[in-house]
């Protein structure tokens, strides 16, 4: 299988590394990357072929993974416009909608339709990501399996049946690591306020979040039940949760996800505008 990455940044690097670990052949992977240092790094680390511009081999890709910034996408796709026929195109560019990508790939002809749009998140950089995925109707079962296999190389996948729902995926899991990091940041600050050193406060906060997530993942109980199990009436946890409830943190987080979802829709409109 001839797999081409358009862009060789952090997420592309994570995907390539995960793919090779899971049995993809390095010789089947090509990366188009403008930065010479990045090309040298990818070739040295993974043994993949890296080049500055498309050639005949990369234009005949079985799979083209779009991994450039959304605002650079239209320009980056110019060399491929009107040249792709049966290529499966997988976009990991945040916000860009398939209709716009398909139009740019089609050039003066009909839009390209074998498209999958993905929303990975940054834990993919350590193989612990989750990716929301949507496939256009023209993608067959083989295409779906191929896309899933590629994105599953850096974590789990969740398929949606409506492309618009990827905006909500962005709000939940795409931006979600920042919410968790902010919680860890606050928990660390609380530890320091109680007299712990910065190192010990970080260790307590980070491992509490890590351990709780692992416990929730391993348990059949929903998070609400797990919370109830550690909350004794009149106890310390109950006092803490009452304070959080009084601050409105639960509704604030739901509102934050809604705000991120709305912004994702706005960015989709912005990034999809043709640039002349």
C-alpha positions as CSV (number, residue, x, y, z in Angstrom):
1,X,0.0,0.0,0.0
2,X,1.3,3.4,-1.0
3,X,0.6,5.8,1.9
4,X,1.5,9.5,1.5
5,X,1.5,12.1,4.3
6,X,1.2,15.7,3.2
7,X,2.9,17.4,6.1
8,X,5.4,15.9,8.6
9,X,4.7,17.7,11.8
10,X,4.0,16.3,15.3
11,X,0.8,14.5,14.6
12,X,2.1,13.0,11.4
13,X,5.2,11.9,13.2
14,X,3.1,10.2,15.9
15,X,0.9,8.4,13.3
16,X,3.9,7.2,11.3
17,X,5.6,5.9,14.5
18,X,2.4,4.1,15.6
19,X,1.8,2.7,12.2
20,X,5.3,1.2,11.9
21,X,4.9,-0.3,15.4
22,X,1.7,-1.9,14.3
23,X,3.1,-3.6,11.2
24,X,3.0,-1.0,8.4
25,X,6.1,-1.1,6.2
26,X,8.3,2.0,6.4
27,X,9.0,1.6,2.7
28,X,5.3,2.1,1.9
29,X,5.2,5.5,3.6
30,X,6.1,8.7,2.0
31,X,6.1,12.2,3.5
32,X,5.9,15.5,1.6
33,X,7.4,18.1,3.9
34,X,8.8,21.5,3.0
35,X,11.2,21.7,5.9
36,X,14.5,20.0,5.2
37,X,15.4,19.4,8.8
38,X,12.0,17.7,9.3
39,X,12.6,15.5,6.3
40,X,16.0,14.4,7.6
41,X,14.5,13.7,11.0
42,X,11.7,11.5,9.6
43,X,14.0,9.6,7.3
44,X,16.5,8.9,10.1
45,X,14.0,8.0,12.7
46,X,11.6,5.8,10.7
47,X,13.3,5.0,7.4
48,X,10.4,6.5,5.4
49,X,10.9,8.4,2.2
50,X,10.6,12.1,2.6
51,X,10.6,14.7,-0.2
52,X,9.9,18.4,-0.6
53,X,7.3,18.2,-3.4
54,X,5.0,15.5,-4.9
55,X,6.3,13.2,-7.6
56,X,4.7,10.5,-9.7
57,X,4.9,8.0,-7.0
58,X,3.2,10.2,-4.4
59,X,0.5,11.3,-6.9
60,X,-0.4,7.6,-7.3
61,X,-1.0,7.1,-3.6
62,X,-3.5,4.6,-2.3
63,X,-3.9,6.7,0.8
64,X,-3.2,10.4,1.2
65,X,-3.1,11.7,4.8
66,X,-3.6,15.5,5.0
67,X,-1.6,16.7,7.9
68,X,-0.9,20.4,7.2
69,X,-2.4,23.4,9.0
70,X,-6.0,24.2,7.9
71,X,-5.1,27.7,6.7
72,X,-2.4,26.2,4.5
73,X,-4.5,23.3,3.1
74,X,-5.8,24.9,-0.2
75,X,-2.4,25.9,-1.3
76,X,-0.8,22.5,-0.3
77,X,-3.4,20.6,-2.3
78,X,-2.8,22.5,-5.6
79,X,-0.3,19.9,-6.9
80,X,-2.9,17.2,-6.4
81,X,-5.9,19.0,-7.8
82,X,-7.5,16.9,-10.5
83,X,-4.9,14.2,-10.3
84,X,-6.5,11.8,-7.8
85,X,-8.9,9.1,-8.9
86,X,-9.3,6.2,-6.4
87,X,-7.1,7.6,-3.6
88,X,-8.5,7.4,-0.1
89,X,-7.9,10.9,1.4
90,X,-7.8,11.2,5.2
91,X,-7.8,14.7,6.7
92,X,-6.5,15.3,10.3
93,X,-6.7,19.1,9.8
94,X,-8.9,20.6,12.5
95,X,-12.1,22.3,11.3
96,X,-11.8,21.7,7.5
97,X,-14.9,20.2,6.1
98,X,-14.9,17.5,3.4
99,X,-16.9,19.5,0.9
100,X,-14.1,22.1,0.8
101,X,-11.3,19.5,0.7
102,X,-13.1,17.6,-2.1
103,X,-13.6,20.8,-4.1
104,X,-9.9,21.8,-3.8
105,X,-8.8,18.3,-4.8
106,X,-11.1,18.2,-7.7
107,X,-9.6,21.3,-9.3
108,X,-11.6,22.2,-12.4
109,X,-13.2,18.8,-12.4
110,X,-15.7,17.0,-10.2
111,X,-14.9,17.1,-6.4
112,X,-13.0,14.2,-4.9
113,X,-15.3,12.1,-2.9
114,X,-13.3,9.3,-1.2
115,X,-12.7,11.3,1.9
116,X,-12.5,10.7,5.6
117,X,-12.3,13.5,8.2
118,X,-10.7,12.9,11.5
119,X,-10.3,14.9,14.8
120,X,-7.4,13.4,16.8
121,X,-6.2,14.9,20.1
122,X,-2.8,15.6,21.5
123,X,-2.5,12.5,23.6
124,X,-2.0,10.7,20.3
125,X,1.6,12.0,20.6
126,X,2.1,9.3,23.3
127,X,-0.2,6.7,21.7
128,X,-3.1,7.5,24.1
129,X,-5.3,9.6,21.8
130,X,-8.9,9.3,20.8
131,X,-10.0,10.3,17.3
132,X,-13.4,11.2,16.1
133,X,-13.9,10.1,12.5
134,X,-16.5,10.6,9.7
135,X,-16.4,9.1,6.2
136,X,-18.1,10.5,3.1
137,X,-20.7,8.2,1.5
138,X,-18.3,7.2,-1.3
139,X,-15.9,5.5,1.1
140,X,-16.3,1.7,1.0
141,X,-15.8,-0.8,3.7
142,X,-12.1,-1.3,2.8
143,X,-11.6,2.4,3.0
144,X,-13.2,2.6,6.4
145,X,-11.1,-0.2,7.7
146,X,-7.9,1.4,6.3
147,X,-8.7,4.8,7.9
148,X,-9.5,3.2,11.2
149,X,-6.3,1.1,11.2
150,X,-4.2,4.2,10.5
151,X,-5.8,6.4,13.2
152,X,-6.0,3.5,15.7
153,X,-2.2,3.4,15.6
154,X,-2.2,6.3,18.1
155,X,-5.2,5.4,20.3
156,X,-8.9,4.6,20.1
157,X,-11.4,5.7,17.4
158,X,-15.0,6.9,17.5
159,X,-17.0,7.0,14.3
160,X,-19.9,9.5,13.8
161,X,-22.6,9.4,11.2
162,X,-22.9,13.1,10.7
163,X,-19.9,15.3,9.8
164,X,-21.3,18.2,11.9
165,X,-20.9,16.1,15.0
166,X,-17.1,16.4,14.6
167,X,-17.5,19.9,15.9
168,X,-18.7,18.4,19.1
169,X,-15.9,15.9,19.1
170,X,-13.6,18.9,18.8
171,X,-15.2,20.5,21.9
172,X,-15.1,17.3,23.9
173,X,-11.9,15.4,23.1
174,X,-10.0,17.7,20.8
175,X,-10.0,20.6,23.3
176,X,-10.5,18.2,26.2
177,X,-6.8,17.6,27.1
178,X,-6.6,21.4,27.9
179,X,-9.5,21.0,30.4
180,X,-7.7,18.2,32.1
181,X,-4.4,20.0,32.1
182,X,-6.2,23.0,33.7
183,X,-7.6,20.8,36.4
184,X,-4.2,19.3,37.1
185,X,-2.8,22.9,37.2
186,X,-5.5,23.9,39.8
187,X,-5.0,20.7,41.9
188,X,-1.2,21.4,41.9
189,X,-1.9,25.0,43.1
190,X,-4.2,23.6,45.8
191,X,-1.4,21.3,47.0
192,X,1.1,24.2,47.1
193,X,-1.4,26.2,49.1
194,X,-1.5,23.4,51.6
195,X,2.2,23.6,52.1
196,X,3.5,20.9,49.7
197,X,6.6,21.5,47.6
198,X,6.0,22.2,43.9
199,X,7.4,18.7,43.0
200,X,5.2,16.9,45.6
201,X,2.1,18.9,44.6
202,X,2.7,17.9,41.0
203,X,3.2,14.3,41.8
204,X,0.0,14.1,44.0
205,X,-2.1,15.9,41.3
206,X,-0.8,14.2,38.3
207,X,-1.0,10.7,39.7
208,X,-4.4,11.3,41.2
209,X,-5.8,12.2,37.7
210,X,-3.9,9.3,36.0
211,X,-5.0,6.8,38.6
212,X,-8.6,7.9,38.6
213,X,-8.7,7.7,34.8
214,X,-7.3,4.2,34.8
215,X,-9.8,3.1,37.4
216,X,-12.7,4.6,35.5
217,X,-11.4,2.9,32.3
218,X,-11.1,-0.5,34.1
219,X,-14.5,-0.3,35.8
220,X,-17.9,-1.3,34.5
221,X,-19.4,1.4,36.8
222,X,-20.2,4.8,35.3
223,X,-18.2,7.8,36.7
224,X,-21.2,8.9,38.8
225,X,-21.2,5.6,40.7
226,X,-17.5,5.7,41.2
227,X,-17.8,9.2,42.6
228,X,-20.5,8.1,45.0
229,X,-18.4,5.2,46.2
230,X,-15.7,7.6,47.4
231,X,-18.1,10.1,48.8
232,X,-19.2,9.4,52.4
233,X,-22.0,11.5,53.8
234,X,-20.6,14.3,55.8
235,X,-17.0,13.4,54.9
236,X,-14.1,15.2,53.3
237,X,-15.0,14.4,49.7
238,X,-18.6,15.5,50.3
239,X,-17.3,18.9,51.6
240,X,-15.1,19.3,48.5
241,X,-17.8,18.4,46.0
242,X,-20.2,20.8,47.7
243,X,-17.7,23.6,47.2
244,X,-17.3,22.7,43.5
245,X,-21.1,22.5,43.1
246,X,-21.5,26.0,44.7
247,X,-18.9,27.3,42.2
248,X,-20.9,25.9,39.3
249,X,-18.0,24.0,37.8
250,X,-20.2,21.2,36.3
251,X,-22.3,23.5,34.3
252,X,-19.3,25.7,33.4
253,X,-17.6,22.7,31.9
254,X,-20.7,21.8,29.8
255,X,-20.8,25.4,28.7
256,X,-17.1,25.3,27.8
257,X,-17.6,22.3,25.5
258,X,-20.5,24.1,23.9
259,X,-18.3,27.2,23.3
260,X,-15.5,25.1,21.8
261,X,-18.1,23.3,19.5
262,X,-19.5,26.6,18.3
263,X,-16.0,27.9,17.6
264,X,-15.1,24.8,15.7
265,X,-18.1,25.5,13.4
266,X,-17.0,29.1,12.9
267,X,-13.4,28.0,12.0
268,X,-14.8,25.5,9.5
269,X,-16.5,28.3,7.7
270,X,-13.4,30.5,7.9
271,X,-10.9,27.8,6.8
272,X,-13.2,26.6,3.9
273,X,-13.2,29.9,2.1
274,X,-11.3,29.9,-1.2
275,X,-8.1,31.8,-1.2
276,X,-7.2,33.4,-4.4
